[in-house]
Amino acid sequence: MRWLVLGLLCFHLGEGVVRIPLKKSRFLGEVMGEKVVPESFLKNLRGDPGRRYQPSNAVAYEPLMNYLDSFYFGEISIGTPPQNFLVLFDTGSANLWVPSIYCQTAACENHARFNYNLSSTFSGTNVTYTLNYGFGDVSVALGYDTVTIQNMVVRNQEFGLSLNEPSSPFYYLYFDGILGMSYPGVGISGYNTLMENMLQQDQLAEPVFSFYYSRNPTYDYGGEVILGGIDPQLYYGEILWAPVVQEYYWKIDIEEFSIGPAATGWGSQRWPGVGVPGEFMSAFLQALGAEEDDYGFIVDCSNISIMPTLYFAISGTQLSLPPSVYVLNNNGVCTIGVETTYVSSTNGQPLWILGNIFLRQYYSIFDMANNRVGFA
C-alpha cells in the first residue's frame, strides 16, 4: 500500500497546470489472500453507493464504497516539511481528510498518519465532525496547513485529521484519505475547499480539472488527474459537453439508457459515480444474463463477446460501454461492474451514478467556470 514511485515522468503542461499520476488498487479479492480477513468481510462490505447523495442532517457525507473493486489514487503532501499521503481524488465530495496520530485504530496504524507536531505551519481548531459511510463512520478533527500537489502549493488549507476509522473496510484499502473535488456546497459550511483555495491563490491556470483512467490499469500506473486544464494527447475527437443542472454535486441529465439497440425508458438524472437504481436492477441483470451471489453479479466469461453494449444518451449523443469494458474478469471469475443504489435524486427521479468503469472509457473534464462536464 505504501509509497511506490511511479515510473511515469511527470511533466508540466504549462504554468498553473500539473498532472498527478494515479495508482490503481488491486482487485479486492487479491488482498484477501494476504491478510487475515473476517469471513463475512466481503459480504458485509457491499452497501448503497448513492447514500452520500441523500439529504441528511449530518455535517458532511463522504463517499467510500467498494466501487467495482477499483480505486484510483495519487500522492499529495501536507505540512512543513511535507508529509506524504495517497488520497482518492473524488468528484462526489468536497473535503480533504487523512489519517492522523490522533487515531489509534488498526485502520489508521496501517496507513500513513499526519503528525501535526512535525509541521511548523499547522494550526488546529476545536472543530470536529463525522463523515458518514454506508458501513461505518469516520470522526475527524479540523486543522489548517500547507497542502502541496506537485508544484502547486496551497497555504492555510482546511483539512480533516481522523480521530477514528473502523477497521472494516479502511484497514484493507490502499489509499490513506480522500480529496474531494465537488462544489463547495457539499463541503462543510464556512470553510474553503481545496479547489476554492487553489483558484483564490492563483494555483490553477484555468478553473478546470480532468481525469484520464487507463483502460489497462496497473498498480503503478492507473491514469492521471490534470489540475488546471486538459491534455489533448489523452483523447481524440470532439468533447461532448453536458451542463451541470445543480451546482452541488457534478449532476447532469441522462436522456435515455439502452441495452443493445433497445431503449429501456429508464433515463433519469445521474451523477458521476457508480450505481444502477434498485428498481431497474432485476431487469438489467436479466437482460445481461447475470446472476447475483454474495460477491457480485456473475456472468459466464465465455459469453462476454455476445453480451449487449450499454448506451447512455447524454446531450443528444449515445455514449457506449461494450461488455469488454463493463465485465470484470478476475482470474476467470467474471462479474458485472455495477452496484445497486436505492436513493432517489432531489426531484424524486431514480439516481444513476456512473464511475470508474464509465470513466475508463471516456476522458472526463470538469469545468468549474462554465459549470459543465465534458466527455471524449
C-alpha positions as CSV (number, residue, x, y, z in Angstrom):
1,M,0.0,0.0,0.0
2,R,2.9,2.3,0.6
3,W,4.9,4.7,-1.3
4,L,5.8,3.1,-4.6
5,V,7.2,5.6,-7.0
6,L,5.5,5.7,-10.4
7,G,7.6,5.1,-13.5
8,L,5.7,7.9,-15.3
9,L,7.6,11.1,-16.0
10,C,5.5,13.9,-14.6
11,F,6.0,16.9,-16.9
12,H,4.2,20.2,-16.7
13,L,1.6,21.2,-19.3
14,G,2.2,24.8,-18.5
15,E,2.2,27.3,-15.7
16,G,-0.6,26.5,-13.3
17,V,-1.2,23.1,-14.8
18,V,0.0,19.8,-13.2
19,R,-0.6,16.2,-13.8
20,I,-0.8,13.7,-10.9
21,P,-0.1,10.0,-11.7
22,L,-2.8,7.7,-10.4
23,K,-2.2,4.3,-8.8
24,K,-4.9,1.7,-9.1
25,S,-5.7,-0.7,-6.2
26,R,-5.6,-4.3,-6.9
27,F,-8.8,-6.4,-7.1
28,L,-10.0,-6.6,-3.5
29,G,-10.1,-10.4,-3.7
30,E,-6.4,-10.5,-4.2
31,V,-5.9,-8.7,-0.9
32,M,-8.0,-11.2,0.9
33,G,-5.3,-13.9,0.4
34,E,-2.6,-11.7,2.1
35,K,-4.3,-10.5,5.3
36,V,-6.4,-12.2,7.9
37,V,-9.9,-11.0,7.0
38,P,-13.2,-11.8,8.8
39,E,-15.1,-14.4,6.8
40,S,-18.1,-12.1,6.4
41,F,-16.0,-9.1,5.3
42,L,-16.8,-9.2,1.5
43,K,-20.5,-9.9,2.2
44,N,-20.9,-7.0,4.6
45,L,-18.8,-4.6,2.6
46,R,-21.4,-4.0,-0.1
47,G,-23.6,-1.1,0.5
48,D,-25.5,1.7,-1.3
49,P,-23.1,4.0,-3.2
50,G,-25.9,6.5,-3.5
51,R,-26.2,7.1,0.2
52,R,-23.9,10.1,0.1
53,Y,-26.3,11.9,-2.2
54,Q,-29.3,11.6,0.2
55,P,-30.2,14.8,2.1
56,S,-29.2,14.5,5.7
57,N,-28.8,16.5,8.8
58,A,-25.2,15.2,9.1
59,V,-22.5,17.7,8.8
60,A,-20.9,16.1,5.8
61,Y,-21.3,13.0,3.6
62,E,-18.2,11.5,2.0
63,P,-18.0,8.5,-0.4
64,L,-16.2,5.3,0.3
65,M,-17.6,2.2,-1.4
66,N,-16.0,-0.8,-3.0
67,Y,-16.6,0.7,-6.4
68,L,-16.1,-2.1,-8.8
69,D,-13.1,-3.3,-6.8
70,S,-11.2,-0.3,-8.3
71,F,-9.9,2.8,-6.6
72,Y,-7.6,5.3,-8.2
73,F,-5.5,7.5,-6.0
74,G,-2.4,9.7,-6.1
75,E,0.1,11.3,-3.8
76,I,-0.2,14.7,-2.1
77,S,1.8,16.3,0.8
78,I,0.6,18.1,3.9
79,G,2.7,20.2,6.3
80,T,6.2,21.7,6.6
81,P,8.3,19.7,6.0
82,P,5.9,17.8,3.8
83,Q,4.3,14.5,4.9
84,N,3.1,12.3,2.0
85,F,-0.3,10.6,1.6
86,L,-2.1,8.6,-1.0
87,V,-5.6,10.1,-1.5
88,L,-8.6,9.2,-3.5
89,F,-9.4,12.1,-5.9
90,D,-13.2,12.2,-5.6
91,T,-15.7,14.3,-7.6
92,G,-18.5,13.2,-5.2
93,S,-17.3,15.0,-2.1
94,A,-15.6,18.4,-1.3
95,N,-13.5,17.8,1.8
96,L,-9.9,16.7,2.3
97,W,-9.0,14.3,5.1
98,V,-6.2,12.0,6.0
99,P,-5.4,9.6,8.9
100,S,-3.6,11.3,11.9
101,I,-1.7,10.4,15.1
102,Y,-5.0,11.2,16.9
103,C,-6.3,8.0,15.6
104,Q,-5.1,4.7,17.2
105,T,-7.2,2.2,15.5
106,A,-5.7,-0.6,13.4
107,A,-7.0,1.1,10.2
108,C,-5.0,4.2,11.0
109,E,-1.9,2.4,12.1
110,N,-1.9,0.5,8.8
111,H,-1.7,3.8,6.9
112,A,0.4,7.0,6.8
113,R,-0.7,9.3,9.6
114,F,-0.3,13.0,9.8
115,N,1.8,14.2,12.8
116,Y,0.9,17.8,13.5
117,N,3.8,18.1,15.9
118,L,6.2,17.8,13.0
119,S,4.7,20.6,10.9
120,S,5.7,24.2,11.6
121,T,2.8,25.5,9.5
122,F,0.0,23.5,11.2
123,S,-2.7,25.3,13.2
124,G,-5.5,23.4,14.9
125,T,-9.1,24.1,15.9
126,N,-11.7,22.7,18.3
127,V,-14.0,21.7,15.5
128,T,-14.8,18.1,14.9
129,Y,-17.3,16.4,12.5
130,T,-18.3,13.0,11.3
131,L,-18.1,11.5,7.9
132,N,-20.9,9.0,7.3
133,Y,-20.4,5.9,5.2
134,G,-22.7,3.1,4.2
135,F,-20.9,0.7,6.6
136,G,-19.3,2.9,9.3
137,D,-18.4,6.5,10.3
138,V,-15.1,8.3,10.5
139,S,-14.7,11.1,13.0
140,V,-12.3,13.9,12.1
141,A,-10.8,17.0,13.8
142,L,-10.4,20.1,11.7
143,G,-7.0,21.8,11.2
144,Y,-5.1,24.0,8.7
145,D,-1.8,23.5,7.0
146,T,0.0,23.8,3.7
147,V,-1.0,21.3,1.0
148,T,1.4,20.5,-1.9
149,I,0.4,18.8,-5.1
150,Q,3.4,18.5,-7.5
151,N,4.5,22.2,-7.8
152,M,1.2,23.6,-6.6
153,V,1.3,24.9,-3.0
154,V,-1.9,25.8,-1.2
155,R,-1.5,27.6,2.1
156,N,-3.7,27.6,5.1
157,Q,-5.9,24.8,3.8
158,E,-8.6,23.3,6.0
159,F,-8.4,19.5,6.2
160,G,-9.6,16.7,8.5
161,L,-7.4,14.7,10.8
162,S,-9.0,11.4,11.5
163,L,-9.8,10.6,15.1
164,N,-11.3,7.2,14.5
165,E,-11.5,4.8,11.5
166,P,-13.3,1.4,11.7
167,S,-11.1,-1.5,10.5
168,S,-13.7,-2.6,8.0
169,P,-13.1,-1.5,5.4
170,F,-10.4,1.1,6.0
171,Y,-7.7,-1.3,7.2
172,Y,-7.7,-3.1,3.8
173,L,-7.8,0.0,1.5
174,Y,-4.7,1.0,-0.4
175,F,-5.2,4.8,-0.1
176,D,-4.9,6.9,3.1
177,G,-7.5,9.6,2.7
178,I,-9.9,11.4,0.4
179,L,-9.5,14.7,-1.6
180,G,-13.0,16.0,-2.5
181,M,-13.4,17.9,-5.8
182,S,-17.1,18.7,-5.8
183,Y,-18.8,22.0,-5.4
184,P,-18.4,23.9,-2.1
185,G,-22.0,23.3,-1.1
186,V,-21.1,19.6,-0.5
187,G,-18.4,20.6,2.0
188,I,-18.5,21.9,5.5
189,S,-20.1,25.3,5.6
190,G,-17.7,28.2,6.3
191,Y,-14.5,26.5,5.1
192,N,-12.9,26.7,1.7
193,T,-12.4,23.5,-0.3
194,L,-9.0,22.8,-1.7
195,M,-10.3,23.6,-5.2
196,E,-11.6,27.0,-4.0
197,N,-8.3,27.8,-2.4
198,M,-6.4,26.7,-5.5
199,L,-8.4,29.3,-7.5
200,Q,-8.1,32.1,-4.9
201,Q,-4.4,31.5,-4.6
202,D,-3.8,31.5,-8.3
203,Q,-2.6,28.0,-8.5
204,L,-4.7,26.9,-11.5
205,A,-4.2,28.2,-15.0
206,E,-7.8,27.5,-15.6
207,P,-10.7,26.5,-13.3
208,V,-10.7,23.1,-14.9
209,F,-9.6,19.6,-13.9
210,S,-9.7,16.4,-15.9
211,F,-9.3,12.6,-15.4
212,Y,-7.7,10.0,-17.6
213,Y,-8.2,6.4,-16.4
214,S,-6.1,3.8,-18.3
215,R,-8.1,1.1,-19.9
216,N,-5.4,-1.4,-18.9
217,P,-4.5,-0.1,-15.4
218,T,-1.8,-1.4,-13.2
219,Y,-1.0,-0.5,-9.6
220,D,2.0,1.6,-10.8
221,Y,0.0,3.4,-13.4
222,G,-3.7,3.7,-13.3
223,G,-4.1,7.1,-15.1
224,E,-3.8,10.8,-14.4
225,V,-5.5,13.7,-12.8
226,I,-4.7,17.0,-14.5
227,L,-5.3,20.1,-12.4
228,G,-5.8,23.4,-14.3
229,G,-6.6,22.1,-17.8
230,I,-6.8,19.2,-20.2
231,D,-4.3,17.2,-22.2
232,P,-5.3,16.8,-25.9
233,Q,-2.9,13.9,-26.2
234,L,-5.1,11.8,-23.9
235,Y,-8.2,11.8,-26.0
236,Y,-9.3,12.1,-29.6
237,G,-12.3,13.6,-31.4
238,E,-14.6,16.3,-30.1
239,I,-15.5,16.9,-26.5
240,L,-19.2,16.3,-25.6
241,W,-20.3,18.9,-23.1
242,A,-23.2,18.4,-20.6
243,P,-24.4,21.3,-18.4
244,V,-24.4,20.8,-14.7
245,V,-28.1,21.0,-13.6
246,Q,-27.4,21.5,-9.9
247,E,-24.2,23.2,-8.6
248,Y,-23.9,20.8,-5.6
249,Y,-22.6,17.6,-6.9
250,W,-21.5,17.2,-10.6
251,K,-25.0,16.4,-11.6
252,I,-26.0,16.3,-15.2
253,D,-29.0,14.9,-17.2
254,I,-29.1,11.5,-18.8
255,E,-31.8,11.3,-21.5
256,E,-32.0,7.6,-22.1
257,F,-30.4,4.3,-21.2
258,S,-30.3,1.4,-23.7
259,I,-29.2,-2.2,-23.5
260,G,-28.1,-3.0,-27.0
261,P,-30.5,-1.4,-29.6
262,A,-33.4,-1.4,-27.1
263,A,-34.2,1.8,-25.2
264,T,-35.3,1.0,-21.7
265,G,-37.1,4.2,-20.8
266,W,-35.1,4.2,-17.6
267,G,-33.5,7.6,-18.3
268,S,-33.2,9.9,-15.3
269,Q,-30.6,12.2,-13.8
270,R,-27.1,11.0,-13.0
271,W,-24.1,11.9,-11.1
272,P,-20.6,10.6,-11.9
273,G,-20.0,7.6,-9.5
274,V,-21.3,4.1,-9.9
275,G,-24.7,2.6,-9.4
276,V,-27.9,1.4,-11.1
277,P,-31.3,2.3,-9.5
278,G,-32.6,-0.6,-7.5
279,E,-36.0,-0.7,-9.3
280,F,-34.2,-1.4,-12.6
281,M,-31.6,-3.9,-11.4
282,S,-33.6,-7.1,-11.8
283,A,-34.5,-6.3,-15.4
284,F,-30.9,-5.1,-16.0
285,L,-29.4,-8.3,-14.8
286,Q,-31.9,-10.5,-16.7
287,A,-31.0,-8.7,-19.9
288,L,-27.3,-9.4,-19.4
289,G,-27.8,-13.0,-18.3
290,A,-26.2,-12.2,-14.9
291,E,-26.9,-13.9,-11.5
292,E,-26.3,-12.4,-8.1
293,D,-24.2,-14.1,-5.4
294,D,-22.6,-12.8,-2.2
295,Y,-19.7,-11.3,-4.1
296,G,-21.3,-9.6,-7.1
297,F,-23.3,-10.2,-10.3
298,I,-21.8,-13.2,-12.1
299,V,-21.8,-13.9,-15.8
300,D,-20.3,-16.7,-17.9
301,C,-16.9,-15.5,-19.2
302,S,-17.4,-17.3,-22.5
303,N,-20.5,-15.2,-23.2
304,I,-18.8,-11.8,-23.0
305,S,-18.4,-11.4,-26.7
306,I,-22.1,-11.9,-27.3
307,M,-23.4,-9.6,-24.5
308,P,-25.0,-6.3,-25.4
309,T,-23.4,-2.9,-25.4
310,L,-24.8,-0.4,-23.0
311,Y,-25.6,3.1,-24.2
312,F,-26.1,6.3,-22.2
313,A,-27.7,9.2,-24.1
314,I,-26.2,12.5,-22.9
315,S,-26.6,15.8,-24.6
316,G,-28.1,14.1,-27.6
317,T,-25.2,11.7,-28.1
318,Q,-25.0,7.9,-27.4
319,L,-22.0,7.1,-25.1
320,S,-21.4,3.4,-25.3
321,L,-20.0,0.8,-22.8
322,P,-19.2,-2.5,-24.5
323,P,-19.2,-5.7,-22.5
324,S,-15.4,-5.9,-22.7
325,V,-15.4,-2.8,-20.5
326,Y,-18.3,-3.4,-18.0
327,V,-17.5,-7.0,-17.4
328,L,-14.6,-7.6,-14.9
329,N,-12.6,-10.8,-15.3
330,N,-10.7,-11.7,-12.2
331,N,-8.8,-15.0,-12.6
332,G,-11.6,-16.5,-14.7
333,V,-14.5,-15.2,-12.5
334,C,-16.5,-12.6,-14.5
335,T,-18.7,-10.0,-12.8
336,I,-20.7,-7.1,-14.0
337,G,-19.1,-3.8,-12.8
338,V,-22.2,-2.3,-11.1
339,E,-23.6,-1.6,-7.7
340,T,-27.3,-1.1,-6.7
341,T,-28.5,2.2,-5.4
342,Y,-31.9,2.8,-3.8
343,V,-31.5,6.6,-3.3
344,S,-33.6,9.0,-5.4
345,S,-32.4,12.4,-6.6
346,T,-33.9,15.5,-5.1
347,N,-36.7,15.6,-7.7
348,G,-37.7,12.1,-7.0
349,Q,-36.2,10.6,-10.1
350,P,-34.1,7.4,-9.8
351,L,-30.4,8.1,-9.2
352,W,-27.8,6.9,-11.8
353,I,-24.2,7.0,-10.7
354,L,-21.5,6.5,-13.4
355,G,-18.0,5.8,-12.2
356,N,-14.7,4.1,-12.8
357,I,-15.9,1.7,-15.4
358,F,-17.5,4.5,-17.4
359,L,-14.6,6.9,-16.8
360,R,-12.1,4.3,-18.1
361,Q,-13.9,4.5,-21.4
362,Y,-14.1,8.3,-21.6
363,Y,-11.7,11.1,-20.8
364,S,-13.7,13.4,-18.4
365,I,-13.4,17.1,-17.9
366,F,-14.9,19.1,-15.0
367,D,-15.2,22.8,-16.0
368,M,-15.8,24.8,-12.8
369,A,-16.1,28.2,-14.6
370,N,-18.8,27.1,-17.1
371,N,-20.5,24.5,-14.8
372,R,-20.3,21.7,-17.3
373,V,-18.8,18.2,-17.6
374,G,-17.1,17.0,-20.8
375,F,-16.5,13.5,-22.2
376,A,-14.2,12.5,-25.1
